[in-house]
């Protein structure tokens, strides 16, 4: 599967966990932040697709994946072989 497809799947999974997704051209690497009690995931439009995917996976690992409905591909990216 292509990295862009994996990113899309991971971003949808973050949204299903209640995370707001923002895309910005930032000097920061991007990633998950908590602001006033809510989660925001910053996608740095200047970052490489591989870095964006890495950030998405790291953000998803902050949540209890057993409580989320995740596609098998996302579970695979997270290293969950028990699905």
C-alpha positions as CSV (number, residue, x, y, z in Angstrom):
1,X,0.0,0.0,0.0
2,X,1.2,3.5,-0.7
3,X,2.3,5.8,2.1
4,X,-0.4,8.4,1.1
5,X,-3.1,5.7,1.5
6,X,-1.6,4.7,4.9
7,X,-1.6,8.4,6.0
8,X,-5.2,8.7,5.0
9,X,-6.2,5.6,7.0
10,X,-4.3,6.8,10.0
11,X,-5.8,10.3,9.9
12,X,-9.3,8.8,9.7
13,X,-8.4,6.6,12.7
14,X,-7.3,9.7,14.7
15,X,-10.5,11.5,13.8
16,X,-12.5,8.5,15.0
17,X,-10.6,8.8,18.3
18,X,-11.9,12.4,18.6
19,X,-8.7,14.1,17.4
20,X,-9.0,17.3,15.4
21,X,-6.7,17.3,12.3
22,X,-5.1,20.5,11.2
23,X,-2.8,20.9,8.2
24,X,-0.3,23.8,8.3
25,X,2.9,24.8,6.8
26,X,4.8,24.9,10.1
27,X,8.4,25.0,11.3
28,X,7.5,22.3,13.8
29,X,7.6,18.6,12.9
30,X,3.9,18.1,13.5
31,X,2.3,15.5,15.7
32,X,-0.2,15.2,18.5
33,X,-0.9,18.0,21.0
34,X,-3.4,18.5,23.8
35,X,-4.9,22.0,23.9
36,X,-7.5,22.9,26.5
37,X,-8.5,19.4,27.1
38,X,-8.8,18.3,23.4
39,X,-6.4,16.6,21.1
40,X,-5.1,18.2,17.9
41,X,-2.9,16.5,15.3
42,X,-0.8,18.9,13.3
43,X,0.1,17.7,9.8
44,X,3.1,19.7,8.6
45,X,2.5,20.2,4.9
46,X,6.3,20.7,4.5
47,X,7.1,17.3,6.0
48,X,7.9,14.2,4.0
49,X,5.1,11.6,3.7
50,X,7.2,9.2,5.6
51,X,7.6,11.6,8.5
52,X,3.9,12.4,8.5
53,X,3.1,8.6,8.6
54,X,5.6,8.2,11.5
55,X,3.9,11.0,13.4
56,X,0.4,9.5,12.7
57,X,1.5,6.1,14.1
58,X,3.1,7.7,17.1
59,X,-0.1,9.6,17.8
60,X,-2.3,6.6,17.5
61,X,-0.1,4.7,20.0
62,X,-1.1,7.3,22.6
63,X,-4.6,5.9,22.6
64,X,-6.0,2.6,23.7
65,X,-6.4,0.9,20.3
66,X,-8.5,-1.9,21.8
67,X,-11.3,0.7,22.2
68,X,-11.1,2.0,18.6
69,X,-12.4,0.4,15.4
70,X,-9.3,0.4,13.2
71,X,-8.9,-1.1,9.8
72,X,-6.6,-4.1,9.7
73,X,-3.9,-2.1,7.8
74,X,-3.8,0.5,10.6
75,X,-3.5,-2.2,13.2
76,X,-0.7,-3.7,11.1
77,X,1.1,-0.4,11.0
78,X,0.8,-0.2,14.8
79,X,2.4,-3.7,15.1
80,X,-0.9,-5.3,16.4
81,X,-0.7,-8.8,15.1
82,X,-3.7,-10.0,17.2
83,X,-6.4,-8.6,15.0
